Amino acid sequence: MNRLAVVAAAWVLSVIAGHAGAAERPAAAPTPTNADEVFQRLGAEFVAADRSDGLSIAVVENGQARFYNYGTVSRQKPQAPTEHTVYEIGSITKILTSLILANAVGEGKVGLQDDIRRYLPGEYPKLAFDGEPVRLIHLANTSSALPDNLPALPADAEQAPFQAVAALKRITDQHVYTALASASPSDRPGHEPRHSNLAANLMGGILERVYGQPYEALLARYVEQPLGMAAGTGEARAALLATGYNRDRAAMPALDARSVLAGGGLRYSTADLAKFLGAQLSAKDAAIRLSQTPAWGDADNVAVGFNWIISKTIDDQLHLRHSGGTFGFSSYIEMYPQRGYGIVLLANRPGEAQGQLQELANRATEALWGKPPVLTALESALQASAYRDVAGTVAQVRREHRALHLTEDYLNQWGYRLLADKQTAQAVALFGYAAQQWPDSWNAFDSLGEAYELAGDRDRAIANYQRSLDLSPSNGNAAEHLRKLRQQP
C-alpha cells in the first residue's frame, strides 16, 4: 500500500473511531418494511408533483440493495422504469473518473502534486496563477479554477440543447488542447472549489495518455468490472435508456458526445450504481479510501475529496454526496458511512430536479431515522429565545449534546428556509452567527446581506454585500445587489 493509500486508510479509521465516542448514537436502523413505506410514499409524491416523468431509487444499507421505481421512462410509450433502466448521470461521472485517478496514484503512474502540463501535449505557459500551476489534485478536488467548458458552449445552450449536443460531438481532443493553450486559471489553483467540466475531461485525457488506453477501457478495468457494473458508455444498452425531458416536458437529445465523457457523459442504472455505492460504503479498496479522503477543506465544515463533497451532519455523522445533471436528466448520490447507508436517485428531468432529488433524500433520512435529538433541542432553544442570542444558545445546547455539529452550509440552508417562511429577523440572526463563525467566507456575508436587504435594512445590506465582494471579487451576485441598492435614494 503506497503512502497516500496509508493516509487515506488512516483518515477513514480515525473518523469512524473518533465519532464512535463523540457522536450521539443514531436511532435504530429502519426495517425493510418501514423503508418500503417511506420510499413508496416519497417516490410516488415526487412523480405526482410533476417533478419528473420517471424516477428510480436504489437504497443500500449494510450491503443490501433495495430498488424503487415510479412513473414512466417515456411519455410517448408509457413504460414503468426498473432497476435496469439507464439514465444519464451527469456530473456524478466525475466521481468515477476520479476513482480511476486514485488507482493511477496507487500504482505510481502519477503523483497528485504533479503539474498537469507534464501530461499534456504541447506548451501551456498560462496554466498557472501567480506561479502556482494547476496540479492533478486540483482536477480531482474541483479547485483548478479552470473554465467550466472549453471550447465554451454556445451562450444559449440550455435553450438550444440539440445544437449544443451537435457542437459537443464536433469537439475533438485537438480542439480542446488548442483552446487550452490560451486559457488560464481565474484564481489560484487550490483556493476554492468550483464546477469545471473541463477539469474532469482533462483528467480523463491525462489518464488515457498515461495508460495508453481509451477512457472506456480504463473505466471498465478499474470501476465497472471489479464492481460488477454494466458498461456506462457505448450503445449496448441504448434500448434501456430512458427519454430525458426538459421542464416543459419536451424530449431532449441524448448526451453522447465523447468530448464530455469523463466529465459528465456516463449512463447507468440504479442496479449499477447500487454496486458502486456498496463498494464505496465498504471502502475495502485502497483507491476508494483515497478517493474519499478530504483533498480540499476540512470535513468539520466542508471538504472535497476526489469530487466527493464531504461534510458532517448536525449530529456529527460523516456525509458524502454529489449530484449531476444533463439536458434531460438529474441524479443524486449520498452516503452515511457510519450508518452503512447510502442512496442513489435518478430522474429524467433536469434543472431544479437535482435539488429536489436531494430534498427527497433528506426527507427519507429523517423519516427512516427520525429527527436527530440534538436538532430538536437546538430548534426549541432558538425558538424559546426568539433567536436573540444564537451563539449563546448554541453553546448552551452543546453542553447537553456534545455531538452538536454545525457547518456553514447547514446554517446557510436553515437560514434560507427561514427566509422562505417569512421569518426574516430569525434568518438575520442565524446568518449573522454564521458570519461570526466563518469570517473569511464570502458566502456567509452574501447571505447576511440578502437577509438584511429583505428586512429593509439598506445600510447593513450594503455593508455585508461589500464585505462579501471584498472576500470574493468574482461574486457577481453581491456586485449586482450593491449596484441596485446604491442607486436607491
Secondary structure, DSSP 8 states (H G I E B T S, - for coil): --HHHHHHHHHHHHHHHHHHHHS--------HHHHHHHHHHHHHHHHHTTS-SEEEEEEEETTEEEEEEEE-S-SSS-----TT-BEE-GGGHHHHHHHHHHHHHHTTS--TTSBGGGGSSS--TTSEETTEE-BHHHHHTT-----SSSS---TTTTT-HHHHHHHHHH--HHHHHHHHTT---SS-TTS-----HHHHHHHHHHHHHHHTS-HHHHHIIIIIHHHT---SSSSTTGGGB---B-TT--B------GGGHHHH--EE-HHHHHHHHHHHHH--SHHHHHHTS-SEEETTTEEESSS-EEEE-TTS-EEEEEEEE-SS-EEEEEEEGGGTEEEEEEES--TTHHHHHHHHHHHHHHHHH-S-HHHHHHHHHHHHTTTS-HHHHHHHHHHH-TT----HHHHHHHHHHHHHTT-HHHHHHHHHHHHHH-TT-HHHHHHHHHHHHHTT-HHHHHHHHHHHHHH-TT-HHHHHHHHHHHH--
